[in-house]
Amino acid sequence: MRPEEIENILKRLENGEISEDDSTDNEDDIDYYSSQRDRLMELDDEEDVGNFPTDPNLDADPPAANVDTDMQHNLETVERNPTPTTSSQNNLQTAPFNSRNLVWRVKNMDLVQNAFQFAGNTVYSQEIMNLDTPFQFFSYFFGEDILRFLVDESNKYAFQKNPNFTEPVTVLELRKFIGILIFTSVYHYPSVRSYWSNITKFEPIVQTMNRNRFDKIREIFHMNDDSKHLPIDHPQHDRLHKVRPVIDYLNKKFITLPFEHRLSLDEQMCSTKMKHFMKQYLPNKPHKWGFKLYVLCSLSGYAYSFEIYSGAKDMDRLPGEPDLGAVSNTVIRLLRPVPRHVNHIIYFDNFYTNIPLVHYLTNEGIYCLGTVQRNRLGKSCKLPEKREIMKSNVPRGTYHENVASHEGLELSATSWKDNKQVLLLSTYVGAEPADTITRYEKKLKANIQISCPRVVKEYNAHMGGVDLMDSFIGRYRIRIKSRKWTTRLFYHLLDMTVINAWVLYKKVNTRKGKLQKNIMKLADFRTELADTLCRYQSHSKNKRGRPSTNSQQDNTVPSKKPRTGAQVLPPTDVRSDCIGHEKIFMESRNKCKFSNCRKLTSWFCKKCKVSLCDNKNNRCFALFHA
């Protein structure tokens, strides 16, 4: 070919008049075949082609290529048996977008100003704004109704195992059981029994429940009726049947909060090394073995919705939702409760990012930004290959941008050279205006300034929601070992609920104008929550009202100070539960712990373990528990 012809082809490629599919070959791209028969004809084994069943629809154009085959890089130990979609469901599906129709041009994308103008609701309800204590925030997500359900299922399971079972679990005991679990997440002992050991015993746990009862509750704890579990060959078989009620309940509770403007979606690990067919291996996670969860989070680490991975779920598509592959369908399911066309922005990594998914979400009014794999952009994309941009003569910080348009939608693909090549796909921001960042150069042994595209800064600033929640859970998580996979998942879901309660607690107190220094840290929040759960008694089945100051006189006996050290005020919820606050007369006198009263008194509250006045002039005992 003459030089003039080569130069002419290059100009036409640059102008987007022709596609590179017709001129060059890229060994990293996926071969494209117009039909299944064309693909089979490429096989060397002619016998396989001849035995292929005849199908009148065989030569029809297939749907968009399944770009989610990359999820096989995770070591899966489950056999996938997806339920085939019925023909009626296929008729309701929207046609998937074919990314091969895009024509990429070398240009810069203009910022979409609408993406930064959020039109959604961010006002918390009055019910949420009235929450005050850690126990109240936790109970908003994990309330009395789910506790009663778990008690019923646990007792049912205990009677199924042993018809002579005579010690059913109560709601009060289950609440104390959860309080002990949260205590163990903050104060780590070598084993569970160490908390009750004579040498290392942890007094708040010892006073809450004896060791044998704790072990018994842990043994019979159950979350769903096994008799309703459908067999494995049933079309509606659910691998997560044993934990499904808790999953559905928490998902419904978590989405009651208004969605923030920017959301991130990523994987999360419930770490365990027990033998189970759903256990996964993710090499890039701090805890590499465990059950995998897909979580949709806000930038502050609040989880709006989650899904535990148990295999492909093609049967879970709603009418009108396209079939874009197992991973993309998971993203669509998690985003179902997100309001449409109010300019939400979703961030994810290259495990999820593909053009059909981005195109579908943008048409739904949700902007997208994520890292992307090079072969998912197609052969017509003109971004440089990795082997080209990583050459030593290409300076660090070099970036290139391509833009493609389809039906009024613009897609921006950006390549940036850092320690390695970074590829990003966006629907609202491009490379310009670029900024500068500081990087350490080994050859020069000094910090240098390099260019950084706008899209990279947007991604780095807003992608870490799930990682932030992982760090919160990692600081204080329930470490009690269990041979039951359902129990291990329950511990993880309990940790997620506590983190959501703490994040909501911080947001509400910030909106109320509370100073940051007066907002409890995570460890203090978990400690007070655990203390309240262990000592709180619901008065739903008891006489309500203030504790009696006269009916307890018969039980008063002279006693010494029940415990040594300074008296610590109990949590607010324990003070006001109106149950078990016995008034004890002491030989010694101590200062009253009621606010603005420091007079000496001989009366002591047995439950709250504080001294309080109780005479005709000072009714501190009744006021303290009001």
C-alpha positions as CSV (number, residue, x, y, z in Angstrom):
1,M,0.0,0.0,0.0
2,R,1.3,3.4,-0.9
3,P,2.1,6.0,1.7
4,E,-0.6,8.3,0.4
5,E,-3.2,5.6,0.8
6,I,-2.1,4.9,4.4
7,E,-2.2,8.6,5.3
8,N,-5.7,8.8,3.8
9,I,-7.0,5.8,5.9
10,L,-5.5,7.3,9.0
11,K,-7.3,10.6,8.4
12,R,-10.6,8.9,7.9
13,L,-10.1,6.8,11.0
14,E,-9.4,10.0,13.0
15,N,-12.5,11.7,11.7
16,G,-14.6,8.6,12.5
17,E,-15.6,8.1,8.9
18,I,-14.6,4.4,9.0
19,S,-14.0,1.9,11.9
20,E,-10.8,0.2,12.9
21,D,-12.8,-3.1,12.7
22,D,-12.2,-2.9,8.9
23,S,-8.6,-1.9,8.9
24,T,-6.7,-3.3,11.9
25,D,-6.8,-6.3,14.2
26,N,-6.4,-6.1,18.0
27,E,-5.3,-9.3,19.6
28,D,-6.8,-8.1,23.0
29,D,-10.3,-7.6,21.6
30,I,-13.0,-10.3,21.6
31,D,-13.8,-11.7,18.2
32,Y,-17.3,-10.8,17.0
33,Y,-19.7,-13.2,15.2
34,S,-23.0,-12.1,13.7
35,S,-24.7,-15.3,14.7
36,Q,-24.2,-18.5,16.7
37,R,-23.8,-20.5,13.4
38,D,-21.0,-18.2,12.3
39,R,-19.3,-18.8,15.6
40,L,-19.6,-22.6,15.3
41,M,-18.3,-22.6,11.7
42,E,-15.0,-21.3,13.1
43,L,-14.5,-24.5,15.1
44,D,-12.1,-27.0,13.8
45,D,-14.2,-30.0,14.7
46,E,-16.7,-30.3,11.9
47,E,-18.5,-33.1,13.7
48,D,-19.5,-30.7,16.5
49,V,-21.0,-28.3,13.9
50,G,-22.9,-31.0,12.2
51,N,-24.5,-32.2,15.4
52,F,-25.6,-28.7,16.4
53,P,-29.5,-28.8,16.6
54,T,-31.4,-26.9,14.0
55,D,-33.2,-23.9,15.3
56,P,-35.1,-21.4,13.1
57,N,-33.8,-18.6,15.4
58,L,-30.2,-19.6,15.2
59,D,-29.2,-17.2,12.5
60,A,-31.0,-14.3,14.1
61,D,-28.9,-11.6,15.6
62,P,-28.1,-12.4,19.2
63,P,-28.5,-9.9,22.1
64,A,-25.6,-7.8,23.2
65,A,-22.5,-9.7,24.1
66,N,-22.5,-10.9,27.7
67,V,-19.8,-8.5,29.0
68,D,-20.0,-10.1,32.5
69,T,-17.9,-13.1,31.7
70,D,-15.1,-11.4,33.7
71,M,-16.7,-12.5,36.9
72,Q,-15.2,-15.9,36.4
73,H,-11.9,-14.5,37.8
74,N,-13.5,-15.2,41.2
75,L,-13.1,-18.8,42.1
76,E,-16.7,-20.0,42.3
77,T,-17.6,-23.3,44.0
78,V,-21.3,-23.3,43.1
79,E,-23.0,-24.9,40.1
80,R,-25.1,-22.4,38.3
81,N,-28.5,-23.7,37.2
82,P,-30.4,-20.5,36.1
83,T,-34.1,-20.9,35.6
84,P,-34.9,-20.2,31.9
85,T,-36.9,-17.1,31.3
86,T,-40.4,-17.7,29.9
87,S,-41.4,-16.4,26.5
88,S,-43.9,-14.0,28.1
89,Q,-41.0,-12.5,30.0
90,N,-38.9,-12.2,26.8
91,N,-41.7,-10.3,25.1
92,L,-41.7,-7.7,27.9
93,Q,-37.9,-7.1,27.9
94,T,-36.4,-4.1,26.2
95,A,-34.0,-4.7,23.4
96,P,-30.4,-4.5,24.8
97,F,-28.1,-1.9,23.4
98,N,-25.5,-3.1,21.0
99,S,-22.2,-1.3,21.8
100,R,-20.7,-2.2,18.4
101,N,-22.9,0.5,16.8
102,L,-21.0,3.2,18.6
103,V,-18.5,5.4,16.7
104,W,-15.7,6.8,18.9
105,R,-14.2,10.2,18.0
106,V,-11.1,11.9,19.5
107,K,-12.7,14.9,21.3
108,N,-13.4,16.2,24.8
109,M,-16.7,15.8,26.5
110,D,-18.4,18.8,28.0
111,L,-19.5,18.6,31.6
112,V,-23.2,17.7,32.0
113,Q,-24.3,20.4,34.4
114,N,-27.6,18.6,35.2
115,A,-25.6,15.8,36.9
116,F,-24.5,18.2,39.6
117,Q,-28.0,19.6,40.2
118,F,-29.6,17.0,42.4
119,A,-33.4,17.1,42.3
120,G,-34.1,14.3,44.8
121,N,-35.5,14.5,48.4
122,T,-32.9,14.6,51.2
123,V,-35.2,15.6,54.1
124,Y,-35.4,13.1,56.9
125,S,-38.9,12.2,58.3
126,Q,-39.9,13.5,61.8
127,E,-39.7,9.9,63.1
128,I,-36.0,9.7,62.2
129,M,-35.3,13.2,63.5
130,N,-36.8,12.3,66.9
131,L,-34.4,9.4,67.4
132,D,-31.9,10.2,70.2
133,T,-30.0,7.3,71.7
134,P,-28.0,4.5,70.1
135,F,-30.7,2.0,71.2
136,Q,-33.4,4.0,69.4
137,F,-31.3,4.3,66.2
138,F,-30.6,0.5,66.3
139,S,-34.3,-0.3,67.0
140,Y,-35.3,1.8,64.0
141,F,-33.6,-0.9,61.8
142,F,-33.9,-3.9,64.1
143,G,-37.1,-3.5,65.9
144,E,-39.4,-5.5,68.1
145,D,-41.2,-7.2,65.2
146,I,-38.1,-8.9,63.8
147,L,-37.1,-9.9,67.3
148,R,-40.4,-11.6,67.9
149,F,-40.2,-13.3,64.5
150,L,-36.7,-14.7,65.3
151,V,-37.9,-15.9,68.7
152,D,-40.8,-17.8,67.2
153,E,-38.5,-19.4,64.5
154,S,-35.9,-20.3,67.1
155,N,-38.4,-21.9,69.4
156,K,-40.0,-23.7,66.5
157,Y,-36.6,-25.1,65.5
158,A,-35.9,-26.2,69.1
159,F,-39.2,-28.1,69.4
160,Q,-38.5,-29.7,66.0
161,K,-35.2,-31.0,67.2
162,N,-36.4,-32.0,70.6
163,P,-40.2,-32.2,71.4
164,N,-39.4,-32.2,75.1
165,F,-37.7,-28.8,74.9
166,T,-38.9,-26.9,78.0
167,E,-36.9,-23.6,78.0
168,P,-38.2,-21.5,75.1
169,V,-36.3,-18.2,74.2
170,T,-38.0,-14.9,75.0
171,V,-37.7,-11.6,73.3
172,L,-35.9,-10.2,76.4
173,E,-33.3,-13.1,76.2
174,L,-32.7,-12.6,72.5
175,R,-32.2,-8.9,73.0
176,K,-29.6,-9.7,75.7
177,F,-28.1,-12.3,73.4
178,I,-27.6,-9.6,70.7
179,G,-26.2,-7.2,73.3
180,I,-23.6,-9.7,74.3
181,L,-22.6,-10.2,70.7
182,I,-22.1,-6.5,70.3
183,F,-20.1,-6.4,73.5
184,T,-17.7,-9.0,72.1
185,S,-17.1,-6.9,69.0
186,V,-15.6,-4.1,71.1
187,Y,-13.9,-6.1,73.8
188,H,-12.0,-9.1,72.3
189,Y,-11.2,-12.2,74.4
190,P,-9.5,-15.3,73.2
191,S,-12.7,-17.4,73.2
192,V,-16.3,-17.1,74.1
193,R,-16.0,-18.9,77.4
194,S,-13.3,-16.4,78.5
195,Y,-16.0,-13.8,79.1
196,W,-17.4,-16.0,81.9
197,S,-14.0,-17.2,83.2
198,N,-13.3,-16.6,86.9
199,I,-10.0,-15.0,86.0
200,T,-10.8,-12.9,82.9
201,K,-14.6,-12.6,83.2
202,F,-16.3,-9.6,81.7
203,E,-18.7,-8.3,84.4
204,P,-21.4,-6.7,82.1
205,I,-21.7,-10.0,80.2
206,V,-21.6,-12.1,83.4
207,Q,-24.4,-10.1,85.0
208,T,-26.5,-10.3,81.8
209,M,-26.7,-14.1,81.1
210,N,-25.0,-17.2,82.3
211,R,-22.7,-19.1,79.9
212,N,-24.9,-22.2,79.5
213,R,-27.9,-20.2,78.5
214,F,-25.9,-18.1,76.0
215,D,-24.6,-21.4,74.4
216,K,-28.2,-22.8,74.3
217,I,-29.6,-19.7,72.5
218,R,-26.7,-19.8,70.1
219,E,-27.4,-23.5,69.4
220,I,-31.1,-23.1,68.7
221,F,-31.0,-19.7,67.0
222,H,-32.9,-19.9,63.7
223,M,-34.2,-17.4,61.1
224,N,-36.6,-19.4,58.9
225,D,-38.7,-22.5,59.0
226,D,-36.8,-25.4,57.4
227,S,-40.0,-27.3,56.6
228,K,-40.8,-24.6,54.0
229,H,-37.5,-24.9,52.2
230,L,-38.2,-26.0,48.6
231,P,-36.1,-28.9,47.2
232,I,-33.1,-28.1,45.1
233,D,-34.8,-29.3,41.8
234,H,-37.7,-26.9,42.4
235,P,-37.8,-23.8,40.1
236,Q,-38.3,-21.5,43.1
237,H,-35.5,-23.1,45.2
238,D,-33.8,-20.4,47.3
239,R,-30.2,-21.2,48.5
240,L,-30.6,-18.4,51.0
241,H,-33.9,-19.6,52.4
242,K,-32.5,-19.9,56.0
243,V,-31.6,-16.2,56.1
244,R,-34.0,-14.8,53.6
245,P,-36.4,-13.1,56.2
246,V,-33.6,-11.1,57.8
247,I,-32.2,-10.1,54.4
248,D,-35.6,-8.9,53.1
249,Y,-36.5,-7.2,56.4
250,L,-33.2,-5.2,56.5
251,N,-33.3,-4.2,52.9
252,K,-36.8,-2.8,53.4
253,K,-35.6,-0.9,56.5
254,F,-32.4,0.5,54.9
255,I,-34.2,2.1,51.9
256,T,-36.5,4.1,54.1
257,L,-33.9,6.8,54.3
258,P,-33.7,9.3,51.4
259,F,-31.0,8.4,48.8
260,E,-28.1,10.7,48.6
261,H,-27.0,12.3,45.4
262,R,-23.9,10.1,44.8
263,L,-23.9,6.3,45.3
264,S,-21.3,3.6,45.0
265,L,-21.6,-0.1,44.4
266,D,-19.0,-2.7,45.1
267,E,-18.4,-6.2,46.6
268,Q,-18.1,-6.9,50.3
269,M,-16.9,-10.0,52.1
270,C,-18.4,-11.7,55.0
271,S,-15.1,-13.4,56.0
272,T,-15.1,-17.1,56.9
273,K,-13.1,-20.2,55.9
274,M,-15.8,-22.7,56.7
275,K,-16.6,-25.3,54.1
276,H,-19.6,-24.1,52.1
277,F,-20.5,-24.2,48.4
278,M,-21.3,-20.4,48.4
279,K,-17.9,-19.4,49.7
280,Q,-16.0,-17.2,47.3
281,Y,-12.4,-16.1,46.9
282,L,-11.6,-12.4,46.1
283,P,-7.8,-11.9,46.0
284,N,-8.1,-8.1,46.2
285,K,-10.0,-8.0,49.5
286,P,-8.4,-7.8,52.9
287,H,-10.4,-10.9,53.9
288,K,-10.1,-13.0,50.8
289,W,-12.3,-16.0,51.7
290,G,-16.0,-15.8,52.6
291,F,-19.5,-15.0,51.4
292,K,-19.7,-12.3,48.8
293,L,-22.2,-9.5,49.1
294,Y,-23.1,-6.8,46.5
295,V,-23.7,-3.5,48.4
296,L,-25.1,-0.1,47.4
297,C,-23.7,2.6,49.7
298,S,-23.6,6.3,50.1
299,L,-20.4,8.2,50.4
300,S,-20.7,8.2,54.2
301,G,-20.7,4.4,54.3
302,Y,-24.5,3.9,54.7
303,A,-25.7,0.7,53.0
304,Y,-29.0,1.2,51.2
305,S,-29.4,-2.2,49.8
306,F,-27.4,-5.4,49.6
307,E,-27.6,-8.9,48.0
308,I,-25.7,-12.0,49.0
309,Y,-24.3,-13.8,46.1
310,S,-25.6,-17.3,45.7
311,G,-25.4,-17.9,41.9
312,A,-27.0,-16.5,38.7
313,K,-30.5,-15.1,39.2
314,D,-31.9,-14.5,35.8
315,M,-35.4,-15.4,37.1
316,D,-35.4,-12.2,39.2
317,R,-35.8,-9.8,36.4
318,L,-38.9,-7.6,36.4
319,P,-41.0,-6.8,33.3
320,G,-39.2,-4.2,31.2
321,E,-35.7,-4.9,32.6
322,P,-33.2,-6.1,30.0
323,D,-31.0,-9.2,30.4
324,L,-27.4,-7.8,30.5
325,G,-25.7,-10.7,32.2
326,A,-25.5,-11.9,35.8
327,V,-23.5,-9.1,37.2
328,S,-25.3,-6.3,35.3
329,N,-28.6,-7.7,36.4
330,T,-27.4,-7.6,40.0
331,V,-26.7,-3.8,39.6
332,I,-30.2,-3.3,38.1
333,R,-31.8,-5.1,41.0
334,L,-29.9,-3.1,43.7
335,L,-30.8,0.2,42.0
336,R,-34.6,-0.6,41.8
337,P,-35.5,1.6,44.8
338,V,-33.4,4.5,43.6
339,P,-35.6,7.3,42.2
340,R,-35.3,7.9,38.5
341,H,-34.6,11.1,36.6
342,V,-33.5,13.1,39.7
343,N,-29.8,13.1,38.6
344,H,-28.4,10.4,40.9
345,I,-24.8,9.4,40.1
346,I,-23.6,5.8,40.5
347,Y,-19.9,4.8,40.7
348,F,-18.6,1.2,40.3
349,D,-15.4,-0.5,39.2
350,N,-14.5,-2.5,36.0
351,F,-16.2,-5.6,37.3
352,Y,-19.5,-4.0,36.6
353,T,-18.8,-1.3,34.0
354,N,-20.0,-2.0,30.5
355,I,-21.6,0.0,27.7
356,P,-25.0,-1.7,27.7
357,L,-25.4,-1.3,31.5
358,V,-24.3,2.4,31.3
359,H,-26.6,3.1,28.4
360,Y,-29.6,1.5,30.2
361,L,-29.0,3.4,33.5
362,T,-28.5,6.7,31.8
363,N,-31.8,6.3,30.0
364,E,-33.3,5.7,33.4
365,G,-32.0,9.0,34.6
366,I,-29.0,7.7,36.5
367,Y,-25.5,9.0,35.5
368,C,-22.6,6.5,35.7
369,L,-18.9,6.6,36.2
370,G,-16.5,3.7,36.5
371,T,-13.3,2.1,35.5
372,V,-13.6,-0.2,32.5
373,Q,-11.8,-3.0,30.8
374,R,-10.3,-2.2,27.4
375,N,-12.1,-5.0,25.4
376,R,-15.5,-3.7,26.6
377,L,-15.1,-0.5,24.6
378,G,-14.9,-2.3,21.3
379,K,-12.5,-2.2,18.4
380,S,-13.6,1.2,17.1
381,C,-12.4,3.0,20.3
382,K,-9.2,4.8,19.5
383,L,-7.6,4.9,23.0
384,P,-4.0,3.7,23.1
385,E,-3.3,0.1,24.1
386,K,-1.5,-0.7,27.3
387,R,1.7,-1.7,25.6
388,E,1.8,1.7,23.8
389,I,1.0,4.0,26.7
390,M,3.3,2.2,29.2
391,K,6.4,2.8,27.1
392,S,9.2,4.7,28.9
393,N,9.1,7.5,26.4
394,V,5.5,8.3,27.2
395,P,5.5,10.7,30.2
396,R,3.5,9.9,33.3
397,G,0.2,11.8,33.5
398,T,-0.5,11.5,29.7
399,Y,-4.2,11.1,29.0
400,H,-6.4,10.6,26.0
401,E,-10.2,10.9,25.6
402,N,-12.7,9.5,23.1
403,V,-16.3,10.4,22.9
404,A,-19.2,8.5,21.3
405,S,-22.8,9.6,20.8
406,H,-26.0,7.5,20.5
407,E,-29.6,8.8,20.6
408,G,-28.5,12.0,22.3
409,L,-26.4,10.2,24.9
410,E,-22.7,10.9,25.1
411,L,-20.2,8.4,26.5
412,S,-16.7,9.5,27.4
413,A,-13.8,7.0,27.6
414,T,-10.5,8.3,29.1
415,S,-7.1,6.7,29.3
416,W,-4.6,8.0,31.8
417,K,-1.1,6.8,32.6
418,D,-0.2,6.6,36.3
419,N,1.7,3.6,37.7
420,K,-0.3,1.7,35.2
421,Q,-2.9,2.5,32.6
422,V,-6.3,3.6,34.0
423,L,-9.4,3.5,31.8
424,L,-12.7,5.1,32.8
425,L,-16.1,5.3,31.2
426,S,-18.5,8.2,32.1
427,T,-21.8,9.7,31.0
428,Y,-21.5,13.1,32.7
429,V,-17.8,14.2,32.9
430,G,-14.7,13.9,30.8
431,A,-11.0,14.5,31.0
432,E,-11.2,18.3,30.8
433,P,-10.7,20.5,32.8
434,A,-7.6,18.6,33.9
435,D,-5.8,19.3,37.2
436,T,-2.3,18.4,38.6
437,I,-1.5,16.0,41.4
438,T,1.7,15.0,43.2
439,R,3.4,11.6,42.6
440,Y,6.7,10.2,43.8
441,E,9.1,9.4,40.9
442,K,11.6,6.6,41.8
443,K,14.1,7.6,39.1
444,L,14.3,11.1,40.3
445,K,13.8,10.2,44.0
446,A,11.5,13.2,44.4
447,N,7.9,14.3,44.1
448,I,6.7,15.5,40.7
449,Q,3.6,17.2,39.4
450,I,1.7,15.3,36.7
451,S,-1.6,16.0,34.9
452,C,-4.8,14.3,36.3
453,P,-8.0,14.3,34.3
454,R,-11.2,15.6,35.9
455,V,-12.9,12.2,35.5
456,V,-10.2,10.5,37.6
457,K,-10.6,13.0,40.5
458,E,-14.4,12.5,40.4
459,Y,-14.0,8.7,40.6
460,N,-11.4,8.8,43.4
461,A,-13.5,11.3,45.5
462,H,-16.8,9.4,45.3
463,M,-16.1,5.6,44.8
464,G,-15.1,4.6,48.4
465,G,-18.6,4.2,50.1
466,V,-18.5,0.4,50.4
467,D,-14.8,0.5,51.3
468,L,-15.6,3.0,54.1
469,M,-18.3,0.7,55.5
470,D,-15.8,-2.2,55.3
471,S,-13.4,-0.2,57.4
472,F,-16.1,0.6,60.0
473,I,-17.0,-3.1,60.2
474,G,-13.3,-4.1,60.3
475,R,-12.6,-2.0,63.4
476,Y,-15.2,-3.7,65.6
477,R,-16.9,-6.8,64.2
478,I,-18.3,-9.9,65.9
479,R,-15.5,-12.4,65.9
480,I,-17.2,-15.3,67.6
481,K,-16.6,-18.4,65.6
482,S,-19.5,-20.7,64.5
483,R,-19.8,-23.8,62.4
484,K,-23.2,-22.7,61.1
485,W,-23.0,-20.5,57.9
486,T,-26.3,-18.9,58.8
487,T,-25.0,-17.7,62.1
488,R,-21.9,-16.3,60.5
489,L,-24.1,-14.4,58.0
490,F,-26.3,-13.1,60.8
491,Y,-23.3,-11.7,62.7
492,H,-22.3,-9.8,59.5
493,L,-25.8,-8.5,58.9
494,L,-25.9,-7.4,62.6
495,D,-22.6,-5.5,62.1
496,M,-24.0,-3.8,59.0
497,T,-27.1,-2.8,61.0
498,V,-25.0,-1.3,63.8
499,I,-22.9,0.7,61.3
500,N,-26.0,2.0,59.5
501,A,-27.4,3.0,62.9
502,W,-24.2,4.9,63.8
503,V,-24.0,6.6,60.4
504,L,-27.6,7.7,60.8
505,Y,-26.9,8.8,64.3
506,K,-24.1,11.1,63.2
507,K,-26.2,12.6,60.3
508,V,-29.2,13.3,62.5
509,N,-27.1,14.9,65.3
510,T,-25.2,17.0,62.7
511,R,-28.5,18.3,61.3
512,K,-29.6,19.2,64.8
513,G,-26.5,21.3,65.1
514,K,-24.6,19.1,67.6
515,L,-20.9,19.7,67.8
516,Q,-18.6,17.0,66.3
517,K,-16.8,16.5,69.6
518,N,-20.1,15.7,71.3
519,I,-21.0,12.9,68.8
520,M,-20.1,9.5,70.0
521,K,-17.3,7.5,68.4
522,L,-18.1,4.1,67.0
523,A,-16.6,2.2,70.0
524,D,-18.6,4.3,72.4
525,F,-21.7,3.9,70.3
526,R,-21.4,0.1,70.2
527,T,-20.6,-0.1,74.0
528,E,-23.7,2.0,75.0
529,L,-25.9,0.1,72.6
530,A,-24.7,-3.3,74.0
531,D,-25.2,-2.1,77.5
532,T,-28.7,-0.9,76.8
533,L,-29.6,-4.2,75.0
534,C,-28.3,-6.2,78.0
535,R,-30.2,-4.2,80.6
536,Y,-33.2,-2.8,78.8
537,Q,-36.6,-4.5,79.5
538,S,-39.6,-3.8,77.3
539,H,-42.7,-2.8,79.2
540,S,-45.2,-4.0,76.5
541,K,-46.5,-6.7,78.7
542,N,-45.9,-5.1,82.1
543,K,-47.5,-2.3,84.0
544,R,-46.5,1.0,82.7
545,G,-45.7,4.2,84.6
546,R,-43.1,5.5,87.0
547,P,-41.5,3.0,89.4
548,S,-43.1,2.8,92.8
549,T,-41.3,4.4,95.7
550,N,-43.3,2.6,98.4
551,S,-43.9,-0.9,97.1
552,Q,-40.2,-1.7,97.2
553,Q,-39.9,-1.0,100.9
554,D,-40.4,-4.6,101.9
555,N,-37.3,-5.6,99.9
556,T,-35.0,-3.0,101.2
557,V,-32.3,-4.5,103.4
558,P,-29.2,-2.8,104.8
559,S,-26.3,-3.4,102.4
560,K,-23.0,-2.0,101.6
561,K,-22.2,-0.2,98.4
562,P,-22.9,-2.8,95.7
563,R,-19.9,-2.0,93.6
564,T,-16.6,-0.2,94.0
565,G,-15.4,2.8,91.9
566,A,-17.3,5.8,90.6
567,Q,-21.0,5.4,89.8
568,V,-21.6,5.6,86.1
569,L,-25.0,6.8,84.7
570,P,-26.9,4.1,82.8
571,P,-28.1,4.6,79.2
572,T,-31.2,6.7,78.9
573,D,-33.3,3.8,77.6
574,V,-32.4,1.7,80.7
575,R,-33.4,4.6,83.0
576,S,-36.8,5.0,81.5
577,D,-37.9,1.4,80.8
578,C,-39.9,1.5,84.2
579,I,-39.0,-2.1,85.0
580,G,-36.8,-3.5,87.8
581,H,-35.7,-0.2,89.4
582,E,-35.7,-1.4,93.0
583,K,-34.9,1.1,95.7
584,I,-32.3,-0.2,98.2
585,F,-31.4,1.4,101.6
586,M,-27.6,1.5,102.2
587,E,-25.7,1.9,105.4
588,S,-23.2,4.4,103.8
589,R,-24.3,7.6,102.2
590,N,-23.3,8.8,98.7
591,K,-23.8,11.8,96.5
592,C,-27.0,11.8,94.5
593,K,-26.4,11.3,90.8
594,F,-29.5,13.2,89.6
595,S,-28.5,16.4,87.6
596,N,-28.1,19.5,89.7
597,C,-28.4,17.5,93.0
598,R,-25.3,16.5,94.9
599,K,-26.8,15.9,98.3
600,L,-25.9,12.8,100.3
601,T,-28.4,10.0,100.3
602,S,-28.7,6.4,101.5
603,W,-31.0,5.2,98.7
604,F,-29.6,3.2,95.8
605,C,-31.2,1.9,92.6
606,K,-30.5,-1.8,92.2
607,K,-30.7,-1.8,88.4
608,C,-29.1,1.5,87.5
609,K,-26.5,1.2,90.3
610,V,-26.5,4.9,91.3
611,S,-27.4,6.7,94.4
612,L,-30.6,8.9,94.3
613,C,-32.4,11.0,96.9
614,D,-36.0,10.0,97.9
615,N,-37.6,12.2,100.5
616,K,-40.4,14.8,100.7
617,N,-38.1,17.6,99.5
618,N,-36.1,15.7,96.9
619,R,-37.9,13.2,94.6
620,C,-34.8,12.5,92.5
621,F,-35.4,8.7,92.4
622,A,-38.7,9.2,90.5
623,L,-37.5,12.0,88.4
624,F,-34.4,10.1,87.4
625,H,-36.5,7.2,86.0
626,A,-39.2,9.3,84.4
